[in-house]
Amino acid sequence: MRQNPSSSPRSASGFTLIEVMIALLVFGLIASAAAEVGSQYISSYERIRDKTLAGWLAENRINEIRLEPNLPGISENAKDADYGPFSWQVTTKVLATAEPKMRRVEVEVARYRESRSEPYPVHTLSAFVGEK
């Protein structure tokens, strides 16, 4: 009497435990690599966004100084500003130069974190302003 081939244990189809484990390992490696790339993309996007907004704030501050009717005095001050969805600290330093009718202006822009603790510096811009 012959056995039915479909009832034999060797003819069962499907994946072995080792094949399933290897497939899960490969999937896990691909998923973790994709998550790392996504994380780096988000981090890069946030850094570029902050740098762009801080650059605009610094340029605006230097242009405000250039539009003043008189040469600015030597000083340093910091002001808080809301720009975009964030809060910033804009520090302006007006420094003397060898030429008495010219000033060096340095603007540092720092962004506050959500907790409003110490801001971290994002961008610094320097320019020279002279008498008109």
C-alpha positions in Angstrom: 0.0 0.0 0.0 1.3 3.4 -1.0 1.2 6.4 1.2 -0.4 9.6 -0.1 2.5 12.1 -0.8 0.5 15.0 0.7 0.4 13.2 4.1 4.1 12.8 4.3 5.9 15.2 6.8 8.6 16.0 4.2 6.2 17.4 1.7 4.8 20.2 4.0 5.4 23.6 2.5 6.2 26.8 4.4 9.2 28.6 6.0 11.5 27.1 8.6 12.2 28.9 11.8 15.7 29.8 10.6 14.3 31.4 7.4 11.8 33.4 9.4 14.5 34.6 11.9 16.7 35.7 9.0 13.9 37.6 7.3 13.1 39.4 10.6 16.8 40.3 11.0 17.0 41.7 7.5 13.7 43.7 8.1 15.0 45.0 11.4 18.2 46.2 9.9 16.4 48.0 7.0 13.9 49.5 9.4 16.6 50.8 11.8 18.6 52.3 8.8 15.4 54.0 7.5 14.7 55.4 11.0 18.2 56.8 11.2 18.0 58.5 7.8 14.6 60.0 8.8 16.0 61.3 12.0 19.0 62.9 10.3 16.6 64.5 7.7 14.5 66.1 10.5 17.5 67.3 12.4 19.0 68.8 9.2 15.7 70.5 8.4 15.4 72.0 11.9 19.0 73.3 11.8 18.5 74.9 8.3 15.2 76.4 9.4 16.7 78.0 12.5 19.8 79.3 10.6 17.6 80.9 8.0 15.3 82.6 10.5 18.2 83.8 12.6 20.0 85.1 9.5 16.9 87.2 8.7 16.7 88.5 12.2 20.4 89.5 12.2 20.1 91.2 8.8 17.0 93.1 9.9 18.9 94.4 13.0 21.9 95.6 11.0 19.6 97.3 8.5 17.8 99.0 11.4 21.1 100.4 12.6 22.0 101.5 9.0 18.8 103.4 8.7 19.3 105.4 11.9 20.2 109.0 11.2 23.2 109.2 13.4 26.2 106.9 13.9 25.5 104.5 16.7 27.4 104.8 19.9 29.6 102.1 21.2 27.4 99.7 23.2 26.1 96.2 23.7 22.4 95.3 24.3 20.2 92.2 24.0 16.5 92.1 23.2 14.0 89.3 23.0 12.0 88.9 19.8 9.3 86.6 18.5 9.9 85.7 14.9 8.2 82.8 13.2 7.0 80.3 15.7 10.0 80.8 18.0 11.4 83.2 20.6 14.9 84.6 20.0 17.5 86.7 21.8 19.1 89.3 19.5 22.4 90.7 21.0 23.9 93.7 19.2 27.4 94.9 19.9 28.6 98.2 18.4 32.4 98.3 18.5 34.9 101.1 17.7 37.2 100.9 14.7 40.4 102.7 13.8 38.3 105.1 11.7 36.3 107.3 14.1 33.5 107.8 11.6 32.9 104.0 11.3 31.6 101.3 13.6 31.7 97.5 13.6 28.4 95.9 14.3 28.1 92.3 15.5 24.7 90.7 15.8 24.3 87.4 17.5 21.0 85.6 17.4 20.2 82.8 19.8 17.0 80.7 20.0 15.1 79.9 23.2 14.2 76.3 23.8 10.6 75.5 24.8 11.6 75.7 28.5 12.7 79.4 28.0 16.0 78.6 29.7 19.3 79.9 28.3 19.1 80.4 24.6 21.6 78.6 22.3 23.5 80.6 19.6 22.4 80.0 16.1 23.9 82.7 13.9 26.3 85.7 14.1 26.6 88.4 11.5 29.1 91.3 11.3 28.9 94.5 9.3 30.5 98.0 9.2 28.4 101.2 9.5 29.7 104.6 8.6 28.6 108.2 8.9 26.3 109.3 6.1 
